Amino acid sequence: MTHPSRGYDPEASSLAGEVDPDVMAELLAVRGSIDNIDATLVYLLAERFKATQRVGVLKAENKLPPADPDREAAQISRLRALAEEAQLDPAFAEKFLNFIISEVIRHHQAISASGNGE
């Protein structure tokens, strides 16, 4: 199995040699945390799409439409409230969820069109 960090240099920076070594060390430490968060986001998105693929199959098997506007509106409202609670820009959170929803719908349409639900 190929390790995802091969070929990735966590210390890559155009600031190397330009910044105080203590500042650079702190910057690299914080970036290490950011890298861990990014990896977690990728794995969480993968799990989310596995679940939505199953929903797509259920919808196709039962001849349900790929999109569910009431569910999507409720999710957007919920995510905006969570974003506010977390001090994240709710407009950004909505854009992010809209992107995910559009991908999910595209997957559901492909499942339905391929007959994989039958």
C-alpha positions as CSV (number, residue, x, y, z in Angstrom):
1,M,0.0,0.0,0.0
2,T,1.3,3.4,-0.9
3,H,1.7,5.8,2.0
4,P,-0.2,9.1,1.4
5,S,2.7,11.1,2.7
6,R,5.3,9.7,0.3
7,G,6.6,12.5,-1.9
8,Y,5.2,15.1,0.6
9,D,7.7,17.3,2.5
10,P,5.9,18.7,5.6
11,E,8.7,21.2,6.0
12,A,8.5,22.6,2.4
13,S,8.3,26.4,2.6
14,S,9.5,29.3,0.6
15,L,10.2,31.0,4.0
16,A,13.0,28.6,4.9
17,G,16.1,30.6,5.7
18,E,14.1,33.8,5.7
19,V,12.5,33.5,9.1
20,D,13.8,33.3,12.6
21,P,14.4,29.5,13.4
22,D,12.1,29.7,16.4
23,V,9.3,31.2,14.4
24,M,9.9,28.6,11.6
25,A,9.7,25.8,14.2
26,E,6.4,27.1,15.5
27,L,5.1,27.6,12.0
28,L,6.0,24.0,11.1
29,A,4.3,22.7,14.3
30,V,1.1,24.5,13.5
31,R,1.2,23.3,9.9
32,G,1.6,19.8,11.1
33,S,-1.7,20.1,12.9
34,I,-3.3,21.6,9.8
35,D,-1.9,18.6,7.8
36,N,-3.5,16.2,10.3
37,I,-6.8,18.0,10.1
38,D,-6.7,17.9,6.3
39,A,-6.1,14.2,6.4
40,T,-9.0,13.7,8.8
41,L,-11.3,15.8,6.5
42,V,-10.4,13.6,3.5
43,Y,-11.2,10.4,5.5
44,L,-14.4,11.9,6.8
45,L,-15.5,12.9,3.3
46,A,-14.7,9.4,2.1
47,E,-17.0,7.9,4.8
48,R,-19.7,10.4,4.1
49,F,-19.7,9.5,0.4
50,K,-19.8,5.8,1.2
51,A,-23.0,6.5,3.2
52,T,-24.5,8.7,0.5
53,Q,-23.7,6.0,-2.1
54,R,-25.9,3.6,-0.1
55,V,-28.6,6.2,0.0
56,G,-28.3,6.5,-3.8
57,V,-28.7,2.7,-4.2
58,L,-31.8,2.8,-1.9
59,K,-33.3,5.6,-3.9
60,A,-32.6,3.9,-7.2
61,E,-34.0,0.6,-6.0
62,N,-37.2,2.3,-4.9
63,K,-37.4,4.7,-7.9
64,L,-37.0,7.8,-5.7
65,P,-35.7,11.0,-7.1
66,P,-31.9,11.7,-6.7
67,A,-32.5,15.1,-5.0
68,D,-34.5,15.8,-1.9
69,P,-34.9,19.6,-1.7
70,D,-36.6,19.6,1.7
71,R,-33.8,17.4,3.2
72,E,-31.1,19.6,1.5
73,A,-32.7,22.8,2.9
74,A,-32.9,21.4,6.4
75,Q,-29.2,20.3,6.2
76,I,-28.1,23.7,5.0
77,S,-30.1,25.4,7.8
78,R,-28.6,23.0,10.3
79,L,-25.1,23.5,9.0
80,R,-25.3,27.3,9.0
81,A,-26.4,27.1,12.7
82,L,-23.5,24.8,13.6
83,A,-21.1,27.1,11.7
84,E,-22.3,30.1,13.7
85,E,-21.8,28.1,17.0
86,A,-18.3,27.1,15.9
87,Q,-17.5,30.7,14.8
88,L,-17.1,29.6,11.2
89,D,-18.5,31.8,8.4
90,P,-22.0,30.4,7.8
91,A,-21.9,31.4,4.1
92,F,-18.7,29.4,3.7
93,A,-20.3,26.4,5.4
94,E,-23.3,26.7,3.1
95,K,-21.1,26.9,0.0
96,F,-19.2,23.8,1.2
97,L,-22.3,21.8,1.9
98,N,-23.9,22.9,-1.5
99,F,-20.8,21.6,-3.2
100,I,-21.1,18.2,-1.4
101,I,-24.8,18.0,-2.1
102,S,-24.3,18.7,-5.8
103,E,-21.7,15.8,-5.9
104,V,-24.0,13.5,-4.0
105,I,-26.9,14.3,-6.4
106,R,-24.6,13.7,-9.4
107,H,-23.6,10.3,-7.9
108,H,-27.3,9.4,-7.2
109,Q,-28.2,10.3,-10.8
110,A,-25.4,8.1,-12.1
111,I,-26.5,5.2,-9.9
112,S,-30.1,5.6,-11.1
113,A,-29.0,5.9,-14.7
114,S,-26.8,2.8,-14.5
115,G,-29.6,0.6,-13.1
116,N,-27.3,-0.3,-10.1
117,G,-30.3,0.1,-7.8
118,E,-32.1,-2.8,-9.4
